[in-house]
Amino acid sequence: MKNWLFLFIAIISETTATSALKSSEGFTRLWPSLLVIVGYGIAFYFLSLTLRTIPVGIAYAIWSGLGVVLITLVAWMMFGQQLDVPAIIGIALIVAGVIVMNVFSKVSAH
């Protein structure tokens, strides 16, 4: 269970860093730039801890899939990014893929 917590921390850290990346304005603003560097450092550290027990394909699929969903939500709420129907369908398919891998795949570490 601890490894899933590590994966969750990695996902949140990566989402935070990616959000700050836009605010850093090409690394010209100090605090958002530092948040990017620290956030990605934390994300990759905790992802590496996760990979001790969760297969890399499964961990990365969850990390990247949920990261896409979360960063899209952040972009919608913080930056006013509009989502059309195809975008919403695509995000739903990403979530469905993560669920299918975790519920039905025999390679997923349960």
C-alpha positions as CSV (number, residue, x, y, z in Angstrom):
1,M,0.0,0.0,0.0
2,K,2.9,2.3,0.7
3,N,4.0,2.1,-2.9
4,W,0.6,3.4,-4.1
5,L,1.0,6.3,-1.7
6,F,4.5,7.0,-3.3
7,L,2.9,6.9,-6.7
8,F,0.2,9.3,-5.6
9,I,2.8,11.7,-4.3
10,A,4.7,11.4,-7.6
11,I,1.6,12.3,-9.6
12,I,0.7,15.3,-7.4
13,S,4.3,16.6,-7.5
14,E,4.4,16.2,-11.3
15,T,1.1,18.0,-11.7
16,T,2.2,20.8,-9.4
17,A,5.5,21.2,-11.3
18,T,3.8,21.2,-14.7
19,S,1.4,23.8,-13.5
20,A,4.2,26.0,-12.2
21,L,6.0,25.5,-15.6
22,K,3.5,27.7,-17.3
23,S,3.7,30.3,-14.5
24,S,7.5,30.3,-14.7
25,E,7.3,32.1,-18.1
26,G,10.2,30.3,-19.6
27,F,12.1,30.1,-16.3
28,T,12.2,33.9,-16.0
29,R,10.3,34.0,-12.7
30,L,12.2,32.7,-9.7
31,W,9.5,31.1,-7.4
32,P,7.6,29.3,-10.1
33,S,10.9,28.1,-11.6
34,L,12.0,26.8,-8.2
35,L,8.7,25.0,-7.8
36,V,9.2,23.3,-11.2
37,I,12.6,22.0,-10.2
38,V,11.6,20.9,-6.8
39,G,8.3,19.4,-8.0
40,Y,9.9,17.3,-10.7
41,G,12.7,16.2,-8.3
42,I,10.1,15.0,-5.8
43,A,8.0,13.4,-8.6
44,F,10.9,11.4,-10.0
45,Y,12.2,10.4,-6.6
46,F,8.8,9.0,-5.5
47,L,8.3,7.4,-8.9
48,S,11.6,5.6,-8.5
49,L,10.5,4.3,-5.0
50,T,7.3,3.1,-6.6
51,L,9.2,1.1,-9.2
52,R,10.6,-1.2,-6.5
53,T,7.4,-3.2,-6.5
54,I,5.0,-1.9,-9.2
55,P,6.0,-2.8,-12.7
56,V,7.4,0.1,-14.7
57,G,4.8,-0.1,-17.5
58,I,1.9,0.0,-15.0
59,A,3.4,2.7,-12.8
60,Y,4.2,4.9,-15.7
61,A,0.8,4.4,-17.4
62,I,-0.9,5.4,-14.1
63,W,1.5,8.3,-13.5
64,S,1.2,9.8,-17.0
65,G,-2.5,9.0,-17.4
66,L,-3.6,10.6,-14.2
67,G,-1.1,13.4,-14.7
68,V,-2.8,14.3,-18.0
69,V,-6.2,14.3,-16.4
70,L,-5.1,16.3,-13.4
71,I,-3.1,18.9,-15.4
72,T,-6.1,19.3,-17.7
73,L,-8.3,20.0,-14.7
74,V,-5.8,22.5,-13.4
75,A,-5.5,24.2,-16.8
76,W,-9.3,24.5,-16.9
77,M,-9.7,25.8,-13.4
78,M,-6.5,28.1,-13.1
79,F,-5.8,29.1,-16.7
80,G,-9.3,29.1,-18.3
81,Q,-8.5,26.3,-20.8
82,Q,-11.7,25.3,-22.5
83,L,-12.5,21.6,-23.1
84,D,-14.6,20.5,-26.1
85,V,-16.4,17.2,-26.3
86,P,-13.6,15.3,-28.1
87,A,-11.2,16.4,-25.3
88,I,-13.6,15.2,-22.6
89,I,-14.0,11.9,-24.4
90,G,-10.2,11.5,-24.7
91,I,-9.8,12.1,-21.0
92,A,-12.5,9.7,-20.2
93,L,-10.7,7.1,-22.3
94,I,-7.4,7.7,-20.5
95,V,-9.2,7.2,-17.1
96,A,-10.9,4.0,-18.5
97,G,-7.5,2.7,-19.6
98,V,-6.0,3.2,-16.2
99,I,-9.0,1.5,-14.6
100,V,-8.8,-1.5,-17.0
101,M,-5.1,-2.0,-16.4
102,N,-5.5,-1.9,-12.6
103,V,-8.7,-4.1,-12.4
104,F,-8.2,-6.6,-15.2
105,S,-4.5,-6.8,-16.0
106,K,-2.5,-9.7,-14.4
107,V,0.7,-7.7,-14.7
108,S,-0.5,-5.0,-12.3
109,A,0.8,-5.2,-8.8
110,H,-2.2,-5.5,-6.5
